[in-house]
Amino acid sequence: MVERARAATPLERLKPLAKSALALGCTPTQRKHLGVIMRLNEFGFFRAGGVLIGTHAFLSYANQLGLHWNDSDQTACIDFAHAGRNISIALPATVKAQSHSALTAMEEGFLPMVQYRGHASSSYQHRDEPEFQIDFLTPRVADNDDPIQIENLDVALQPLRFMEFSLEDVQQAALFAPTGRCVVVSLPPPQRYAVHKLLIIGERGGQFRAKVSKDLAQVASLMDYFKMADPDAIKEAWADALSRGPGWRKRALEGRKALALKAPELVEALLD
């Protein structure tokens, strides 16, 4: 028995704990989505500085904070981010990820949607489910929207404004499949995730109305938690966003205005 336990891989040793977490009410991730995240983890994406963002990060906060979201629908897209060249000095040169190979070589793999100048893509689409997509993002620098290539990452990264706000003080959390499989990932701090969503809401145009509605719902859910548990965390993140210049302040206030229409009590308590 002891020898068998020692021979087990880390993931095998975590499986009983994962099953216990699910039995206690943790929210699982769809099996096919977790399979992609685990695949990228195996090929070094998180070790190379990658971060899980978007709706899958939001769903994981429920487990991290001991909550259960009323609306836990899982999007068909999985979003990842990387700080780009800003993080290279903090990582050994030997830390490399094979993200492109990990996705395209899967049994039911993904195809690059657009390739840039011979490099790997920043977006991938499932061969049989076109709505199932994977996107790689990075902070936007100097109004340049061209995807950038990080040598040790093996994918291109699409720049997005304000993305750097979410990538500070990254945390770790576990994702679970209904079967008990699990993976440890890097995530933005939930308070920064919420404030970043407000910045993005202030940036989005009318054609993104559906996304704005989903973003506002996520922001309201997280802020409702922080209002009760740790209001200072949101207030500090909000003050940080406002202090970063007139462009940041303008988008932040526009996002706050949109949230006030949905949850005025949260704005009054946390963002005034």
N, C-alpha and C positions, 0 to 999 in steps of 0.2 A: 504494500500500500504506500509506504513512504517513498520507495523508488519510483513508483508510478506517478506520484505527485510531483517529485523532483523533475521527472522527464516531461511533464506537461508544459506546453507553451504558455506564455503570459495570458493570451486570450482564453485558453482552455481553463486556466485557473480563475479567470474572472467570470466565467459563464455561470457558476452557481450564484455568485453575487448579483449578476445581471438578472437572473431569474427571480431572485428575492426582491430586487428593486421593482421589477414589473409586477410581482404579486402584491407589493405594497402600494401600487397605484401610479408608478412612473409611466409617462407617455412613450410608447414605442415609435420608432421611425419605420416607414414602409421598407419592406425587405429589399426591394430593388434599389431604393435610394441609399440605404445603408451599405449595400453591396458596392456601390460606386465610391462612397466615402471611405470604406475600408480598403478598397483597391488603391486609391490614391495614398492612403496612409501607408500601405505596404510598400509603395514605390517612393516613399520619402517626402511626400508633399508637405506634411506638417512639420517634419524635422527641418525642412528647408525654409521655414518661415511662413508657410501657408496658413490661412485662417478660413474657417467656415463662417459664412455670413448669410443674410437673407432669412427666409421663413424657417429653414431648418435650424438656424441659430435661435430664432425666436421660440420654436417648439422646445428646444433643449433647455431654455431658461425656466420653463415650468418645472422640470425635474431639478434643476439647480437651486431654485428658490422655494421648492416645496409647494408648487401650485398646480392647478389644472385649468387650462384655458377652456372657456365655453366653446369657442370656435377654434378647433384644432385641425382644420383641413390642411392638407399638405399639398403645396404647389407641385406642378410637374417639372419645375426647374430647380437646379441646385446651383447655388452661387458660392464662389470662393474668391478670396482676395489675398493679395500679397503686397507688402510695402514697397516692392520694386527694388531699385538700386539703393534706397535708403537703408535697407536692412543688411546689405551685403557685408558691411564692415563688422557686423555683430556676429556673423556666422563663419565657421571655418570654411576654407575653400573646398574642403573635401565633402561638404554636405551638398549633395545633388539629388534632385528628384527627376523621375522619368514619367512625368504626368501624361505626356502625349502617348507614349507607348502603353502606359497603364490603361488608358481609355480605348485606344484603337485595337488593342490586342485582346480585349475582353471577349468572351464567347458570344455574347450578344452586345457587340461593341458599339462605339460611337464614331461618327464621321465628322471631321473638321468642317465647319460651315463655310469659313473663309480663311484662306492662308495668306499671310502677309509677307511679300518679298522672300518667298521660299521658306519662311519660318512656320512653326506650328501655329494653330489657330487660337483665338481667345474664346471661341464658342464651339461647342460640340453638340451634335444632334444624334439621338438614338436611331439606329438603322430602321427599326420597325415601328417606333413611336415618335413621330416628328415633334410632338409637343414636349417630349422629354428632352430637356436641354441642360447643358452645363456651361456656365459662364465664369470667366476668370477676370477679375477687376483689380485695379491698382489706383493710387491717388493720381489726380491730374496735376501736371506740372506745366506752368507757363503757357496756359491756354493751348496746349498741344493735345489733340484728340487722337493722334495716331497710336495704334497699339505698340507696346514696347516688348522687347524680347529680353528675358533674363536667362543668361547662359546656363545657370545651374537648375532651372525650373522646367525647361523643355516644353513650355507653352508661351503664347503671347498673352499680354495683359492689357485689357481695355481700360483706359483712364476714366475715372469718374470723379467729379468735383466732391470735395469734402470727405473723401474716403479715408484720408489719413486720421480723421477724428475717431473713427471706429477702431483703428489699428494700434492705439496706444493702450498700454497696460493689459495686453491680451491675457485671457484666462484659459484654463482647461476644464473640460467637462466630458461626460460620457454620453454616448448615444446607444440606444438599445433597439434590437430587432425583436419582434414578437417571439422568436424562437430562443432568445437568450443570448444571441451573438451581440457583441458590443465593441465599441471603438472609442478611444480617447482622442478628442479633437481640440483644436485651439479656437476660441471664440472671442468676439469683442466683449468688454464689460457691458452688462445689460443697460446700465444708465447711459453709457455712450451710444449704444445701439439706438436707444429711444431718441436721444437728442439728434443723432445723425439722421434719423428718419424725418424729424421735423425740418432739418436743413434740406433734405431731398424733396419733401413736400413743397417747400418754398421755391424749389427749382423747377418742379414739373409743370408742364403746360396742360391745357384742357384735354388733350388727347390721351392723357394718362389718368383719367378720372377713376377708372376701376382700381388702378394701383394706389392712387391716393387714398381711396376708401379703405383698402386693406392696410396700408401703412398707418393710417389714423387709428384703426382698430388695435393694431399692435402697440402703438405708442400709448394709447389710453389704458390698455391692459397692464403694461409695465409701470406706467406712472401711478395707476391705482395701487399697485403693490408698494412702490416706493413712498407714496403718501403715507401709508400705514407703517412701513417697516424702517425706511431710511430716507427721509425727505432731503437730508443734506447731500446725499450722493447725486441726486438729480439736480439740485440747485448748483452744486459745484460744476457739474458737466455743462449746465446751461450757461453759467457765468463764463466758463472757458470758451464756449462757442461764440458768445457775444463779444468777447475780447479780441477776437482774431481779425478784426478789420471790418470795414463798412459792408463789403459783399457778404461776409458771413452773417453779420448782424441783420442785414435786410432779409436774407432767406430765413434766418431763424425766427424773426418776427412774423414773417408771412406764414411759416409753419405753425407758430403759436396761434395766429389768428384763425387758421383752419381748425386747429384743435379746440379752440374756444367755442366753436359752433357745435362741436360734438360733446365736449366735456368741460363746460366752463368752470366747474368746481375744481378740477385738476389744475387748470391754468391759474386760477386765483390762489390755490394753495402752494403751487410749486414754481411757477414761472413768472410771477410778478416781481 
